[in-house]
């Protein structure tokens, strides 16, 4: 009903952003402060840019999803293609697997049981409560994740010593902003952070708030909360590296918690980890459901059965069922394919970023056929680049420079080139000139 208030907007948006919490711990443990430079700093700039340049426009446009915005501006073909790209970004298989791994760490059950159990607990309430249930649970998960890591840091400092003492135990590279990564990798992560502008959860929540000003203010406040949470995860990861030799860096947070927390708080910290992953899982599952129901099934059924009407709630439930089953199936049968999902997100971004920005522009325009060429070409190039790096059929992987370039970069460059060729300034009518 577009009645989302500022506190719930902030809590939901912040909680949705941290699904790969174990990956954050692994990055900081293996690389140090540069993990924050790559995983945190770029996204602050992207979040501020989103707040100032696009958040209010999303609310003013009165559309529910990215594909709906693309359909409104560029037609059905572009909207349909955008739906596929949004599904690539929002498919929840990766987070279902991460949740299953966390459940397995503390239960010892078979992975497929943990995946199925975790997905069921995360998604079942969405069938009844929809987006409102997603927002409410995100808000509870927001409190749990912050409180859990605050407790972890408190007991870590109490039992292992001050941060100044911890820094003396770290390798030198872990204390530098570039670490062993190099400037090029950091630049790549700044480019990857541009996915913020096409993140479906941002658009969905900005379209649901009461007023455009709430959208802008809420994103800016969310950035401050990201800074706070990142400081806690950075501190926890550095303490793990300083005091523990961990064979599997992905378990950096859990090993630290097992070592410093009292029994009760160990259980609470496990709950906070689960909440952090589940908040992202259920939000992206619901986004996938809305994309399938609103942007794919609805126009398809209108063509097949124009005489019959289907409610948005019914179509979204069907979409949620499809994305839940598909996500669980992929996580169980093809867990290695989850990494492909992360990579294909870098393929989808070049196809969405420039067209979406242009769709909110009041000064520039582009023809429907040209925007489709731009999207298809940039996605195709990024996809070709990804497979070329993997299978090396044209020698990209063997080239030190080209092999280090993420697929998103050539796709984005091509997208910008086409935009510079195709885009024209909008003609201003005489009435608007006078006004």
PASE-576207 format. One record per residue: residue in one letter; y, z, x of N, C-alpha, C in turn. Coordinates in steps of 0.1 Angstrom, whole numbers, plus 5000, padded with zeros to 4 digits. Layout:
aYZXYZXYZX
...
***
This chain:
x498850005008500050005000501350005008
x501249985021502349985030503150115029
x502350225029503050355028502650445040
x502250385051501850455063503050525069
x502950655071504050735077504050735092
x505150775098505250775112504150865119
x503850985115502851065123501451005122
x501050955110499750895109499750765117
x500850685117500850565124500650585139
x501350685144501250715159499850765162
x499350855155498050915157496950805157
x497050725147496050615145496150515156
x497350475160497550365170497050425184
x497450545187497150605200495550615201
x494950665191493550695192492750565193
x493250455187492450335187492450265201
x493350305210493550235222492650285234
x491750375232491050435243489550425241
x489050325236487550315234486750315246
x487250255257486450245269486750365278
x486550485273486950605281486150625293
x484850595292483950605304484350505315
x484850385311485350295321486550335328
x487450405321488650465328488250565339
x487250655335486750745345486150685357
x485450575355484750505366485850435375
x486850375369487850305377488650405386
x489050515380489750615388488850675399
x487650705395486750765405486550675417
x486350545415486050445425487250405433
x488450395426489650335432490850425433
x490850535426491950625427493150595418
x494350625423495650615415495750465410
x495250375418495450235413494750205400
x493850295396493250285383494250305372
x495150395374496250415365497250305365
x497550245378498450135379497950015372
x496649995371496049885364495849905349
x495250025346494850055332495950125324
x497050175331498050245323499450175324
x499950165336501350125337501649985331
x500849885332501149755326501249765311
x500449855305500349865290501549935285
x502250025293503450085289504549985287
x504649895297505649785296505349695284
x504049665282503649575271503949645258
x503749775257503949845245505449855241
x506249875251507749875249508249745245
x507749635251508049505247507649465233
x506449515229506049495216506949565206
x507349685209508149765200509549695198
x510149645208511449585207511449445202
x510449365204510549225201509649185189
x508649265185507849205175507449305164
x507449435167506949535157507649525144
x508949525144509749515131509549385124
x509349275132509149145125507849135118
x506749205123505449205117505649275103
x506349385102506549455089507349365080
x508349305085509249225077508549095071
x507449055078506748925074505848955062
x505449075060504649115048503249045048
x502649025060501348975061500449085066
x499149075063498149175066497549165080
x497349035084496549005096497148895104
x496748885117497248775125496848645120
x495548615116495248485110496148455098
x496448555090497248525078498648475082
x499248535093500548495098500448355103
x499348325110499148195116499048085105
x498248125095498148025083499448005077
x500248105075501548095068502448005076
x502448005089503347935098502747795101
x501447785103500947665109499847595101
x499447645090498447585081497047645083
x496147595074494847655073493947635085
x494047515092493247485103493547585115
x494747605117495147695128494847845124
x494947875111494648005106493148035108
x492347935105490847955106490447975121
x491047895130490747905144491248035149
x492348085144492848215148491848325144
x491248305132490248405127489148425137
x488648315142487548315152487948395165
x489248365169489648425181489848575179
x490348615168490548765164489248835164
x488148765158486848825158486348845172
x486648755181486148775195486848895201
x488048925198488749045203488249165197
x487949165184487749285176486249315173
x485349235177483949265175483549395181
x482949485174482749625179481549645187
x480749545191479549565198479749645211
x480749615218480949695231481149835229
x481849875219482150015216480950085210
x480150015202478850065197477950095208
x477850015218477050035230477550155238
x478850165240479350285247479050415240
x479250415227478950535219477450565220
x476550465219475150485221474750545234
x475450505245475150555258475550705259
x476750735253477150875253476150965245
x475750915234474750995226473451015233
x473050905241471850915248471951015260
x473151025266473351115277473051265273
x473251295260473151435256471951455247
x471251355243470051375234468751325241
x468851225250467651175256466851085247
x467351045236466650955227466650815232
x465850735226465850595230467250535227
x467650435235468950385234469250315220
x468250245215468450175202468650275191
x467950395192468150495182469550555183
x470050575195471350625197472450535192
x472250405195473150295191473250295175
x472050295169472050285154472650405148
x472250525153472750655148474250665149
x474750635161476250635164477050545155
x476550425154477250325146477250365131
x476150425126476050465112477150575110
x477150675118478150785117479550735117
x479750635126481150585128481650495117
x480750425110481150325101480950345086
x480050445083479650465069480750495060
x481750585065482850625057483850515053
x483850405061484750295059484350225046
x483150225042482750155030483350215018
x483550345018484150415007485650425008
x486150455020487550495021488450385026
x487850275033488650165037489650205048
x490850145048491850165058492350305058
x492550365046493050505045492050595053
x490750575051489750665058489850645073
x490050515077490250485091491350565097
x492550555090493750625095493550775096
x492950835085492750985085491751025096
x490650955098489750995108490350975122
x491050865124491750845136492650965140
x493351015130494251125132493551255137
x492351275131491551395136491051365150
x490551245152490051205165491151215176
x492451185172493551195181493751335186
x493651435177493751575180492551615190
x491351575186490151605194490251555208
x490651435210490651375223491751435232
x492851465227493851535235493551675238
x493051755228492651885231491451895240
x490451805239489351805248489651785262
x490551695265490951665279491951775284
x492751835275493551945280492752055285
x491652095277490752195281490052165294
x489652045295488952005308489852025320
x491151975319492051995330492352135333
x492552215322492752365324491652435332
x490452415328489352475335489152415349
x489352285350489252225363490152285373
x491452295370492452355379492152505381
x491652575371491352715373490252735382
x489252645382487952675390487952595403
x488652485404488552395416489852405425
x490952465419492152465427493252375422
x494452395428495652315423495452165426
x496252085419496251945423496651915437
x497551995443497851975457496651995466
x495852095463494652115471493652005469
x493551955456492651845453492951725461
x494251695462494651575469494251575484
x494151685490493651695504492251655506
x491451655495490051615496489851465493
x490851395489490751255485490851165497
x490151045497490350945507491850895506
x492350845517493750805517494050695506
x493050595505493250485496493350525482
x492750635478492750685465494150745461
x494950775471496250835468497450725469
x497150605471498150495471498150415459
x499250355456499350275443498550145443
x498250095454497449975455496049995458
x495750115465494350145469493750035477
x492450005473491749895480491849765471
x492649765461492649655451493449545456
x494649565461495549465465496549425454
x497649365457498649325448498149225438
x497349135442496949025432496149085420
x495249185423494549245412495449315402
x496449385408497449455399498249355391
x498649245397499349135389498449085378
x497149065381496249025370496149125359
x496149255362496149355351497449355343
x498549325349499749315342499649195332
x499049095336498848975327497849015316
x496749085320495849125309496449215299
x497449295303498049385293498849305282
x499049175284499749095274498849095261
x497649125262496749135250497349225240
x498149325244498849415235499549335224
x500149225227500949145218500049075207
x498749055210497948995200496849095196
x496949215199495949315195496049335180
x494849305173494849315158495249455153
x494849565160495149695155496649725155
x497349675164498849685164499449615152
x498949495150499549415138499149485125
x497949525124497449585111498249705108
x498449795118499249915115500749895113
x501249805121502749775119502949715105
x502049635100502249575087502049685075
x501449795079501149895069502150005067
x503150015077504050125077505050105065
x505850215063506750215052507950125054
x508550125066509650045069509549975083
x510249865086510249805099510649905110
x511649995107512050085118510950185122
x510150225112508950305115508050235125
x507850105123506950035132507450035147
x508750015148509350015162509350155168
x509750245161509850385166508450435169
x507450405160506150455162505450405174
x505650275178505050215190505650285202
x506950305202507650375214507150515216
x506950585205506350725206504950715211
x504150615206502850605211502750585226
x503650505231503650485246503750615253
x504650705248504750845254503450915254
x502750905243501450975242500450915251
x500450775253499550715262499850765277
x501050785280501450835293500750975295
x500951055285500351195286498851185288
x498151115279496751105280496251045293
x496950945298496550875311496750975322
x497751055322497851155332496751255333
x496251295321495051385321493751315325
x493551185321492351115326492451085341
x493651055346493851025360493451155368
x494051265363493751395370492251425370
x491651415359490151445358489351355367
x489751225367488951125376489151155391
x490351195395490651235409489951365413
x489851455404489151585407487651555409
x487151465400485751425402485451365415
x486351275420486151215432486251305444
x487251405443487451495454486351595456
x485651635445484751755447483351715444
x483051595439481651565435481251425440
x479951425445479351295449478551245437
x479051145430478451105418477850965419
x476550955418475850815420476350715410
x476550765398476950675387478450705383
x479450635389480850675386481250675372
x480450595363480750595349480650725343
x479950825349479750955344480651055350
x481751005356482751095363483251205354
x483651175342484151285333483051375328
x481851325325480851415320480351505331
x480251465344479851545355480851655357
x482151625357483151725358483151825347
x482951785335482851875324481651965325
x480551915329479351995331479552095341
x480352075351480452165363481552275360
x482552245353483652345352483852405338
x483252355328483452405314482452515310
x482952615303481952715297481152645286
x480152705282479152645273479852585260
x480552665254481252625241482052505244
x482952505254483852395257483152275262
x481952285267481152165271480852085258
x480352165248480152095235481352035229
x482452105230483752055224484151925232
x483951925245484351805253483551685250
x482251715247481351595243481851545230
x482251635221482851585208484151505210
x484951545220486251475222485951335228
x484851325236484551195241484051105230
x483151155221482651085210483851035201
x484851125199485951095190486750985196
x486950985210487750885216487150745214
x485750735216485150605214485050565199
x484750665191484550635176485850585170
x487050645175488350595169488550445171
x488150395183488350255185487250175178
x486050225178484950155171485250135157
x485550235149485750215135486950135132
x488050145140489250065138488949915140
x488249885151488049745153486949685144
x486049775140485049725130485749695117
x486749775113487449745100488349625102
x488949605114489749485116488849355115
x487649365121486649255120486349235105
x486149345098485749325084486849265076
x488149305078489249235071489349095075
x489149065088489248925092488148835086
x486948885085485848815078486148795063
x486548915057486748905043487948835038
x489148865044490448815040490648675045
x490248645058490648525065489548415065
x488348455063487248355064486548345051
x486048455045485248445033486148405021
x487348465020488248445008488648295007
x489148225017489448085015488247995014
x487148035020485947965018485347965004
x485348084998484848104985485748034974
x487048034977487947964968487747814967
x487247764978486947614978485547594971
x484647684974483247664969483247704954
x483847814950483847854936485247894932
x486047794929487447814926487647884912
x486547874904486747944891486448094891
x485848134902485448284903486348354913
x486848474909487748554918486948664924
x487248694937486548804944487648894949
x487549024947488549124951488549134966
x489649174971489849194986488949304990
x488749404982487949524986486449474987
x485949394978484549354979484349264991
x485249174994485149085005485149165018
x486049265019486149345031484849425033
x484249475022482949545023481849455029
x481849335024480849235029481149205044
x482449195047482749175061482349295070
x482549415065482149535072480649545074
x479949505064478449505065478049395076
x478649285076478249175085478549215100
x479849275102480249305115479449425120
x479049515111478249635115476849595120
x476249515112474849465116474949385128
x475849295129475949205141476249295154
x477149385152477549475164476349555169
x475549615160474449695163473349605170
x473149485164472149395169472449355183
x473749315186474149275199474049385209
x474349505205474349615214472849655218
x471949635208470549665211469849555218
x469949435213469149325218469749265231
x471149255231471749185243472849275248
x472449395254473549485259474349415271
x473749325278474449255289475549165283
x475349125271476349035265477649105261
x477549235261478749315258479849285268
x479449275281480449235291481049105289
x480249015283480748885279481848895269
x481648985260482649005249484049045256
x484049135266485249165273485849045279
x484948965285485548845292486048745282
x485348725271485848625261487048665255
x487448795255488748845250489848785259
x489548765272490548705280490548555277
x489548505271489548355267490348345254
x490348445245490948435232492448455233
x492948535243494348575244495248445247
x494848355256495648245258495848155246
x494848155237494948075225495848145214
x496048275215496848345205498248385209
x498448415221499748485225500948395223
x501048275228502248195227502448155212
x501348105205501548065191502048175182
x501448295185501848415176503348445179
x503748445192505148485195506048375188
x505648255189506548145183506548165168
x505448215162505448225147506548325142
x506848425151507848525147509248485152
x509448365158510648325164511548265153
x512848305153513848245144514548125150
x514348095163515047995170514247875174
x512947895175512147775180511047745170
x510547625170509547575161508647475168
x507447455163506447365168505647305157
x505247175158504547115147503047175147
x502447165135501147215132500147155141
x500147015143499146955151499346995166
x500547005170500847045184500347185187
x500547275178500147415180498647425181
x497947335173496447345173495947285187
x496647175192496247125205496447225216
x497647295215497947405225496847515225
x496447555213495447665212494147625217
x493647505212492347455216492247435231
x493247375237493247335251493247455260
x494147555256494147675265492947765264
x492347765252491047845251489947765258
x489947635257488847555264488947575279
x490247565284490347585299489947725303
x490347825296489947965300488447975299
x487847925289486347925287485647855299
x486147735302485647655313485747735326
x486847795328487147875340486147995342
x485848055330484948175330483548125334
x483048025328481747975331481647915345
x482747855350482747805363482647915374
x483348025371483148135380481748195380
x481148195368479848255367478748165373
x478848035371477747945375478147855387
x479447855390480047785402479647635402
x479847565391479447425391480547335397
x481747385399482747305406483347375418
x482747485423483147555435484247655434
x484647685421485747785420485347925426
x484147965423483648095428483648105443
x483447995450483448005464484848005471
x485847965463487147965468487748105466
x488248165477488748305477489948325467
x490748215467491948235458491548205444
x490948085441490648045427489548145422
x488648185430487548275425488048405420
x489248455426489848585422490648575409
x490948445405491848425393491048455380
x491548545372490948565359491048445350
x490048425341490148305332491348295323
x491948415320493148425312494348355318
x494448365331495648315338495848165336
x494848075340494947935338495147895324
x494447965315494647945300496047965296
x496648085300498048115297499048015303
x498747975315499647875322499647745314
x498547695310498447575302499147595289
x498947705282499547735269501047725271
x501647785281503047785283503547645286
x502847565294503247435297503347345284
x502247355276502347285263503447335254
x503747465254504847515246506147455251
x506347445264507647395269507747245266
x506647175264506647035261506947015246
x506247095238506247075223507347145216
x507747265220508747345213510147285212
x510647295200512047245198512847355191
x514147355193515047455187515047415172
x515047525163515247495149516547445146
x516647355136517947305132518547405122
x519847435125520547525116521347455106
x521147485093521847415082523247455082
x524047365076525547385075525847525068
x525047555058525347685051525147805061
x524147795069523847905078524947915089
x525447795093526547785103527747855098
x528047825085529247885079529148035077
x527848075073527648225071527648295084
***
